[in-house]
Amino acid sequence: MKSSWAEFESWWREQSAKLGDGAGLRILSTRSSSPSLEALKAEIAKKFPQSAWIEYEPVSFERAIEGARLAFGQPLVAHYRLEQADVIVSLDCDFLGLDTLSAQPVKQFAARRKPEDGRELNRLYSVEANFTITGAMADHRLRARSSDIAAIAMALARELNVSGAELKVLGQGGDRQQKFLSAVAKDLLAHRGKSLVVAGPRQPAEVHALAALINQALGNTGQTVVYTRPPFAVSETLASVKKLADDLNAGRVSTLVVLGGNPVFTLPAEADWNALFRKAAVAALTFDENETWKAATWQLPEAHPFETWGDVRALDGTASILQPQIQPLYGGRSALEIAALIAGREQRRGHDIVRSYWAAQWGAQAEQKWKQALYEGVIENTRFPLVDVKADAPRVLAAVQNALKPAPAGIETVFYASWHTLDGRFANNAWLHETPDPMTKLVWDNAALLSPATAKKLGVKDGDVLEIASGGKQIRCPALVLPGHADDSISLQLGFGRSACGRVGRGVGHRVEGLRTAANFWFGPAEARKTGATYKLVTTQEHHTLIEPITGLKRHNIVEEFSVEEYRHRAEHGKHEPHPATDLFPEFDYSKGYQWGMAIDLSACIGCNACMVACTAENNIPVVGKEQVAKGREMHWIRLDRYFSGDEEDPQAVVQPMACVQCEKAPCESVCPVAATAHSPEGINEMAYNRCVGTRYCLNNCPYKVRRFNFLNWNKDIPEIRKMVFNPDVTVRMRGVMEKCNYCVQRIEEKRSQAKAEGRRPIRDGEIVTACQQACPADAIVFGNINDPESRVSKLKQQARDYSVLEELNTKPRTTYLARVRNPNPELV
């Protein structure tokens, strides 16, 4: 039955009067760093002293904070300065991927992977179960089950003699793991104060404490890692959730208010949360019609962050004012406004709540500081001061040794956030579902990832459905073999198998949360067996390969890789000799005016897909769905090709972004019968959409396989609300038309017009930024005028690492690549 905010507020006033001291009131929210919301929480606790506010995140980083508490006696957040670290050791931490809360680690890490900058390349060691993008960037990688990481961390601490008076390498080498740890320990000791050990969010607090101790012993604390207090309230989440379940089951909760998230779907599987939620009056503020919304008494629409006022603290404590970009489209309200209602405030508009909080902090200068904060985006002098810490190593080591238990033998399951859905909150986002997973290249699905050896032991191949059981619970999920995955480990991605959400995400993939209990929240022992059923998984790994279509000839030197020593030799002796050119086409003079080009640094690129999603948003690229992707009809203008090299069980990986390379002698142009694709005077291979008749000759003749054809009308019958997503500067293409990357020509024309309006000045270097370049957190993509010898792109193209893909075809691409450079440890080569 439809209702209104006025009716809900009336109900709440009646319910609030019955609550008394709040013994029957529980508030369940997602974690927030909002200072204004924290103040409202204090008001609610004062009004309802017996109530409880529980914060829960399915993908949380609280174990790192608890590790700091164990090491230093207080909850702290570690801030890593990766740009200052010469040697980095990652213990089950995908800090370049989803195991971080910001893109800053990517930018810092990538800044030390560019040999031309004159600084020594950093060296990365990774120990992990799943093959992550951090593992793919590692110079050395050790496969290990997640439950074995604690023993490896302890072995590394012993190898460094962390508890002793003098740091020294104690081991003598032996098996592969011991050899790895011995080499790592020597490297860390050789770079005291310039090294770093990081642990991932799946690891227990004791492993984070060990990492903190190792960093302290190496003199890294204060150099490559610093600490501040957390920007949010710290609580024992799983213990609080268990108490909530007990209280609901015992009838001690009369009113439950849910502020954001989807707890019915994501809470630990010990309890039947759907049934428990029906034992109280539940008011759920949710962003979409999810599982929690279905179980609620009052279903409240949550406003998007772009629709509301608010405030937030960054990880370092810096506060910002969140300003709405648009009025709420569907009458939604924020958690801040609902909390104000619970607290009994008269003023309940987000703007008034935030402004009144900060006015109280600023006093007489409130008006001036408010305007300054809105203008600058951040509030000055709100960054938390660094905390000076020192751990009692022997005491902490003893506590860690007592707490850590040997990992049981056999298969274990490990839960990971998904690149498609995170924890399920983005399950209705078609852009993310169609963007391939960086390592598996899987789309529109999740799978049980396992190593080739484990797959052989279980007798399964890609698509075979596994039954996985743990703690009396079981799920079914199709298998996908991933080279480089740890043996006896099964990686499961969260957020799929949604029964209630928008039409995009409903029923996509397989729900694994049914196996996730508080005891095995991140990983735990399990049993797996082949069911005999099969399921179709779709990956893009074999799509648009650069194999010669007629002869089947495999191209070479698509990706070039060097060690540091090989690069130095190449830099000293110059670039390789170019292939002798035989031209069938007349030359064109490109020496005048603007000539656009791009350079992509494979040493910096981490394969995170940010460029692909940015291109989708900028260029109105349609979503085609799983069935069409299976036919090779995905429409992305840029793809990320992932290549494995070496042994299948323990390979290395490299990722190469590939879009139209804007050939000066473009094979596509010569075969188009209607001149729908032609060259501009500035070197861009352009498309005239209204001239294209869809012969697809150009697609067949493109050696880089970067052209996309609209087999169907993907944009038919689009509702008005979805049209707001489109970029008005880019044409929406129709059925039967070919399309591809055009270097964001709309952005080039925008800056050309701006330069003309400002007195016909030249376009400055760096003024035009393509969408992929703008989104890249690693600064791996550089675009500019190659006719300007002082432009950044021109200088990169003069580097010894610069090369052209398929140079032997003499297509003269404007997009070139900088070869991947690795920095291996000579002891482990």
N, C-alpha and C positions, 0 to 999 in steps of 0.2 A: 504494500500500500504506500503510495507516495505521501511524503510529508514535507515539512519545511523547517528552516532553522528556527523560526519563531516557536513552532511546536516542540522542537527538541529543547530549546532553552526553557520553555514552560515545564517540560518533564523534568529537566535537571533541577530546577528550583524546588520542585516537590521532592525529588529524590534526595537532594542535598539536605533538606530539612530533616529527613529520616535518618541520615547517616550519623548524627551526633558527633562523637569524637573521631569518626572515620574508621572504626574497627572493621567495617565491612567494605571499605573502599580500597581498591588496588588500581594502580595506573601502570600500564605496560607500554613502554615507548622504545624507539630506536635510540641509539647513543647520540648525544648532541653536545656540541661545544658552545652553545649559545649562552652568553652571559645573561641576557634578559630572561631566557627560559630557566636558568639556574636560580635567578631571583624569584621567579614565580613558583618554582619547586619549594623554596623556603617558605613562601607565603602559604602554600597548600599544606605543608607539614605543620605549620603553626595553627591553621584553621582546623585541620583533621590530624591531630597528633598520633593517632593509632593507625593511620593509613600507611600504605607502603608504595613507593615508586620503584619499579623494576625496569632496568634498561637491558636490552638484549640485542645483540647483533649476531647473525649466523656466521658472518665472516669478520672475526674480531682480531685485535692485536693486543689483547689484555695480557697474554702470557709473557710478552716482552716486558711489560710494565711490572708484572709480578716477579720476573727474573731480576729486574733492577732492585726491587724491594728486598729480594733475597740476598743480593750482593751488597747493597749499600744501606739497607735498613729503611728505605723510603721509596714510594712509587715514583718512578721517573720515566721520561721518554728519551730514548737515545736519538741523537741527530748525527747522521754520518756525513763526513766530508770526503766523499769519494774522490774528488778531484785532487786531494792531497795525499792519497794512498797509492804507494807504488806496488803493494802486494795486497790482494783482497782474497779472503777465504770465506766462501758462502756455505753455510751448513743448512741445507734444505730451505734456502731463502731465495725466492725468485724476485730479487729486489729490482730487476729491470722489468718485471711483469706485474702480476696482480698481488704480490706480497708487499706492496708499498702503498701509501696513501697519497702520493703525489708523483709528478713526473720529474721532480728534481734529481733523484738518483740517476735517472737515465742521462740527463744533461751533464751531470758531473762526471759520470763514468765515461761517456762518449768523448768528453773533452780530453781524456788521456789516451785515446786510441788513434790519434792522428800524428804520425811520425814527423810530418813536415813542421809541426809547431815547435820543434826543438827540445821538447821535454821527453824524458824517458817514458816509453809505453808502460802502462800499468800491467800487472799480471794477475789473472783471475783464476782461482781454483774453486771448483764447485763440487759439492757432495750432495747428491739428491736421488730420489726414487724416480719421479717422473722426469721426462726430458723437457725442460722448460726453456724459455728464450734466454734466461741467464746461463743455463747450462750450455746452450748453443754458442754463446759469446765467450765461454770459458776457454782459457788456454789449456787447462787440464781439468778433467772431470772424472769423478769417482762415483760409480753406481752403487747405491746402498738403499736398503729399505728404510723408511722413515723411523721405524722403531730402533734401528741400529745406529742412528745418527748420534744419540746420546753417548753410546760407547765410543764412537769415533771422536767425539768432542773431548771425552775424558782421556782417550789415548793421546790426543794432540796436546792436552794440558800436561800430561805426564811426559810426553816427548820434549816439551819445553821446560820441564821441571818447574812449573809455575809455583808450587808450594815451597820450593827450595830457596836458598839465599842467592843462588846464581842461576841465571837461565842458561841452559845448555841442552843440546840434543842428546837424549839418552839411548835411543834405539839404534840398532845396528843394521836395519834393513832386513828384508826377508821376502815375504809374500807381497803381492801387488799393493795391498792396502798399507802394509807397513812401509814399503818403499815410498808410496805416495806421501804418507804422513811424515816420514823422515825428511823428504825433500821439502815439503811445505814448512816444517819447523825450521830448517836451515834458512829458507828464504825469508821467513818472518823475522828471524834473529838478525839477518843481514840488513833488515829494513826497520829497525826499531824506531818508533815514533812516526813512521811513514807506512805503516801496514794497518790492516783492519780485519777483524773477524766478526761476521754477522750471522745471526741465527734467524730462522724463519718462524712465522706465526703458528705453525703446526707443532713446533717443538715445545716440550714442557718448560716451565719456568727455570728448572735446574740447568737446562742447556743454555738458556739466555744468560743465567748467572755465570756459567763457565766462560761464555764468550766475553762477558764483561771483565772477568778475572784475567783472561788471556790478554785482552787489550790493555788492561792496567799494567800487567807485568811487562808488556812490550813497550810501555811508555806512549801508547796511542791515545789514552784518555786525555782530553784537552787539546789533542792535535787532530786526529782523524775521527774522533767521536767525542761529542759533548752531550751534556744532559740538562734537561729542564723539567719542571713539574708538568704533569699532564694538563692539556687544555680542557679536559672533561672530568667529571666525577668518576672515581675508580671504585668498582664494586665487584664482588664475587658473583658473576652473572649466573653461572650454572647452579650454584647453591640457591640463589634467589629464585630462579625459575622452578627448581624442585619444590621450594617452600610454597610458591604460588600454586603449583599443581596439588600439593597436599591440602592447602587452604580451600581451593575450589572443590576438591573431592569431599572435604569434611563439611562443606556448607558454611564456611566462615567468611565467604565473600558474597556480598549482595550486589555490589556494583563494580564492574570492571570497565575501565576506560582504556582503549587501545589507541595510541597516538603514533600512527605510521607503521610501516613494515607489514609483514604477513606472518604473524607468529603461529597461526594454526598450521601453516605449511612448513615453517622452518624450525620450530622448537624441537628439542630432543625427543626421540621416538618412544621413550619409556611410557609416556602418557598418551591417552586418546584425547588430544586437545579439542577436537571438534565436539566431542561429548562433554568435556569439562566446561567449555564455553557456554553450553546451554544450561548450566546450573546457576548462572547469575545473569543479571541484566547487563548486557554488553553493549557499549557504545564504541564503535570502531571507526576511526578516521583513517581511511585508506585512499591510496592514489588511484586504484582501479578496483574493479569488482572481483576481488580475489577470494581465496578460501576463507580468510578471516572475515571479510565483508559478508559472505554467505552465512557464517555462523553467528553473526551479530544481531542484537535486538534493534539497535539504531545504527543505520548505515550512513556514515557521514562522508561527503566528498572532500578529499584533501587537495588543497591548492598546490600547484606546481611552484617550486622555488622562484621561477621567473614571474609568478603572479602575486607574490606576497612581499611584505616587508619582514625583515628579520636581522639578526646579527650572528656572527660566528667568529670563533677563534681558529687561527691556523695552528699547525703543530707546534710552532715556536711561541704561540701565545698571542701573536699579532691579531688584533680585532678588526673586523670589517663590518660595514653596514650593507645588508643585502637590500637592493632596491628593485621593485617590480618593473618588468619591461612591458607588461600588458595587464589589463584588467582580467580577473578570473573569468575564463570562458564558460565554466559550468557551475559557478556559484560556490567554489571551494573555499575552505578556510584552512589556516595553518595550525600546526600543533601549538604554536605560541598563543593563538587566539582562543583555542579550546582550553588551554591551561589557565588563561586569564578568566574564563568563564567559571572554571572549577574553583579558582581562588576567590571568586566573588567580586572581581573588579568591575567598576562601572565603565571604565574605558577599556574596550576590548578590540579596538582596531590595531592591526599589527604596527602601523606607523606610530600610534600613540604609545604603545607598550615599549617599543624600542627607544623612542625619543625620550620618554620619561625616565627610563633606566639610565641612559647616558647623561641626561641633564642632571640627575642626582650625583653622578660621578664628577661632573665638570663644574658645578656650582655657577658662579657669576659669569663664567666664560661659555656657558652652554650654547648660546645662539651662534657665536662665532665658530666654536669647535664643531658644532653640528654641520654647518655649511662646509667647513673645511673637510670633514670626514666624508661627506657626500661627494665632494669634488675630487678628492684624492683616492677614494675607494678604500683606504685603510685609516685606522685611528692611530695617530702618532703616539709613540712612547708606551705602547701596550705589549711589546714583546717581553716575554718572561726572561728574567736574568738567568745566566748559566749557574748551575749548581755544582759546587766543588765537592767531588766525591772521592772516597778512598775505601776500599773493601778490606776486611780482615781475611786474607786469603786462606790461611789454615782453617779458620772456623767455617767459612763458606764451602770450602772443598769438602770438609767433613760432612756438612749438612747435605751437600749434593750427592756424595757417595752413598749416604744412608738412604736417600730418597730414590735414587735411580735403581731400577731392577733390570736384570738381564731380559732382553727381548725374547719372547717365545719363538720357537721354530715354526716354520710353516708359512702359509699364505696370509697376508694381511691386506686390508683395504685402507685406502687413504682418500680423504675428501679434499677437493680443491674447488676454489671459486672458478666459474666458467667465463671464458672470453665472450660468450654469447649472452649470458643471463646474469652474471656475477653470482648472486645467491637466489635468483628468481625474480628480482625486482625489475629486470629488463626483459623478461620473457616475452613481452608483447612488442618488442622492438625488432621490426623486420630487417632493418639495416644490419643489426648485429648478428642476427641468425644467418644472414646470407654472406657475412664476412667470414671467410674460412678461419678456423683455429690456426694460430701461427705455426704449430708443430705438426698436428695431424691433418690439417687441411679439411677437416670435417665441417659440414654445414648442416643446419637445421636438425641437429641431433647432438646427443652425448653418447659416450660409449665407455665400456670397461677397458681401460688401457692396460696392456700387459706386454712383457718382453717376449721376443721370439722363443726363448727357452721355456718360459712359463706356458705360452700358448701350445708348444709342442707337448709339454707334460700333461696339459689338460685336454689335448686333442682337439683344439679349436683353431679356426681361422677367422678372418674378418667377417663379421656379420652373424657368426654363430652365437646364439643366445645362451648366456650363463645364468645359472641360479646361484646367487651368493648369499650365504647365511652367516649370521653372527648374533650371539646373545639371544637366541630363540626367535629372531626376526629374519626375514629373507626378502630379497628383491630379485628381479630379472632385468638383465641389461645385456645388449649385444657386445661382443668382444671386438676390439680393434688392436692389432699388433703394432707396437711402436718401437722401432729400433732405438737402442740406447736406454730403454726402460729397465729399471732394476728387476731382478728375478724375484719370484715369490711375493710380488706386490701388485695390487690392482688399484689403479687410479680412477676415481669416480668424480664427475663434475656435478656440482650442485645446481639447483634451479630449474630443472626440466620436469616434464610429466605433470604440468599444471592442469588441474581439473576446472579451475575457475580463473579466467582472466580474459583479455580481449581475444578476438578471433585469430590474431596472428599466432599467439603463443599457446593457445589451448590445445592440449594433447601432444605437443611437440616433445619428443625425447622420452626419457625414462626417469621416473622419480627415484632417487637414491636416498632421500632423507629418511625413508622408512628404516634404514639400517643405521642411522646416525644417532647414537645414544650419548648421554652425558659422560658415561665411562669411556666410550670410544668416539669422542667428539670429533677428533681429527684423524686418528688412525687406530686400528685394533685388529686382533686376530680374526680370521674368517675362514670359511670353507667355500669352495667353488666347484661346480660341476657343470658339464655340458648337458643341455636339456634336449638337444636334437632339433630344436626350432631354429629358424634363421630369420634375419631382419635385414632389410636393405639400408645400408649406410652409404651416404653420398659424400665423396671427397673430390676436391678439385686438383689433386696432386698430378693426375695424368692429363689434365686439360691444357690445351694450348702449348704443348711441348715444342721445343725447337728442333725436332727431328725432321729431316728433309722428307716431305710427304711422298714423293715418288720412289726414290731409291731407298728410303729408310735410313739414310746416312745420319749418324749421330754427330752433332756439332761438338767441337772442342773449344776450350778456352772461353766458355760462356761466363764462368766465374773464375777469376784469377786470385790465387792466394799465395802469400809469401810468409816466411818467418822473418823476424827482424833482421837476421844476418843476410838473408837473401834480398831483402829490400835495400839494405845498405849497399850491397854489391850492385844492384840495379841502379840506385841513385848515383853511384860513382861512375858507372859506365854508360849512363843514359838509357833512354827508353829503347825498346826493341825496334828492329828495323820494320818499317811498314811493308805490307804486302804490295807487290808490284800491281799497279792499277791498269786495267784495260777498260776504257770507257766506250759505251755504246751511245751515250747521250752527249750533246754539246755542253760545254761548260757555261756556267752562269756566274757573273761577277757579283760575289757577295761581300766585296770589300768596302762597300759604302753603306752609310746609315746604320740603323740598329739591326743587329743580327742576333737573334735570341738562341740561347743554348742552356744546357743543364749539366751538372756534374753530381753524381750520387756516390757517396763514400760508403763502401761495403764494410769498412772497419768500424764505422760509427753506427750503421743501420742495425737495429736489434730485431726487426721483423714484427713490430708490435701492431701493425695494421692501422695506425692512426692516419697515415696518408690515404689509405683506401676509403676509410669512413669519411674523411674530409672531402675527398673527391666526389663521393656519392652525394654529400650534402650540397657542395658547390655547384655541381653540374647536373642536378636533377636526374640522377641515374636511377632507373627503376629497379624494383625488386621483382624477381620472377618466380621464386618458390622452389621447393625441393625437387619436384618433378622435372622442371625445366632445367635446373642446374645439372641434374643427372644426365640430361641430353647435351650438356656443354654449352648451354645458352645463357649463362650468367653474363651480366652487362657491365661489370666493373671496368673502368678505363685503365686502372692500374691494378696489377696483381703482384703478389709477393711469392716468388718461386723459392721453395725450400729444397736444398740439395743436401743429401747425406754423402759422406765419404768415409772410407775405412771399413772396419769390421761391422757386420750387422748388429752384433750384440753391444758394441761399444764404439759407435761412429762419432765423427765430428759433423757439425751442421753449419750451413751458411745460408743466408737469405738474400735474395736479390729482387728489389723492386723493378718491375718491368711495365712501362707504358709505351705509347708511341714515341719512338726515338727521333722523330722528325728528320727522316733521311733527306739529305740534299739531292740524292739521286734515288728517289723513292720508287720502288717497284710497283706500288699500288697505283701511282698516277698514270703510268704508261698503259695500263689495261682497262681503265675506266672508259666505257664508250660514250659517256655523256659529260666528261670533265667535271664530275661532282667532287672529286678530290684533286686539288691543285696546290701549287706552291705560291706562297705570298712572297713579295720582295724581301721580307725580313726573315725568310727561312723557315716559316711554319707551314707544315702540311695541313691545309685547311679543308673543311667539309662544307659543301653547299647542300644543306639537307633537302631543300625543295627541288633540287636538280637530280637527286639520287633516285634511280629506278630499281635498286635492289638486286643487281646482277650478282653481287658478292664476288666478282672477279678480284676486287682489291683485297678482300679477306684471304682468298686463296693465294694471292701473290705476295702477301706480307710475310717475310721470313721470321719476324718477331712475334707473330700471332697476337696482335694487340688491337685488332679491329673487332667491333661488336655489331651484330645485326639484330634489329628488332623483328623477331619472328612473329610476334603478336603485338596487339595494341595494349601495352602494359598500363597505359594511363587512361583507360576507358572508364567513363562514369565515375570520376573522382568527386567525392563530396566537397563542398566549399571549404570545410574546415581543414581538409588535407591539402588543399591548394595553397594554404598559408605556408606550407613547408617549402614550396618551390622557390628557387632563386629567380627573381624576375629578370635578371640580366642574361639568363641562359635559356635558349629555346627548348621547349619540351618536344621530344621527337615522337614520331608516329610509326605505325607499322610499315615494314618494308624499307626502312631507312638504315643506312650504315652510320656508325658513329665511333668516335675515338677521342683520345686526349688531344687537346689543341693548345697546350701550355697556358691554360686559363686566359684565352685571348681577350675575354671580357675585362679582366683586370689590367691587361696591357693597354687596352683602349681607354679605360678609366684614367689611368695615370698619364696617358698621352693627352687626353682632354684637359686634365688638371694642369699639366705643364704648359699647355697652350694658353690656358686661361691666366696663368701666372707670368705671362710675357714671353711665350715661346722659348722657354728655357729648355735645356737638354734634360732628359729623364735621368735621374741620378741612379748610381749603382745601389742596389738593395731596395729601391723604391717600389719595384714590382715584386711581389711575393706570391707565388702560386699557392693554391690551397694545400697541396701536399707538403710543400716547403713550410708553410705556416704552421701546420699541425705537427710536424716532425719534432719529437722531444729531444732527439739526438743531434739535431742540426746536420743531418746526413745529406740533405738535398739543398743545392745551391743553384739559383737561376739568375741569369743576367745577360748582358750584351757582350758577346764574345769578340766584337770588333773593338771594344775598349780594353786595351792591354792592362789597365789598372783595375779592371773589375775583378771581383773575387772569383767568378766562374772562369775567367780567362787564366788567372793564376793557377787555379786548380788543374786546368787542362794542360798546363805545362809541367805538372808534377810527374815524377818517374812512375808513379802508380797508375796514371791515367791510361785507359785503354777503351777500345770500342768493341762491343759485342758483335760477333760475326763480321769482323773487319775484312775478312777475305772476300766478302760479297761486294765490297766497294760501294756500299750504299751511303757512306759518309754520314753517319748519324750525328745529330746535334746533341743528343744525350749520350754522354760517356760515363764511365765508371772508374772509381778509384779502387784498386785491388784491396782485398782483405789482407791485413797484416796481423799475424799472431805472434805472441811473445812467449814461446815455450821455455820451460826450465830445462837446461841441458841434461840434468840428471834423470829426467822423465821422458826424454825423446826416444 
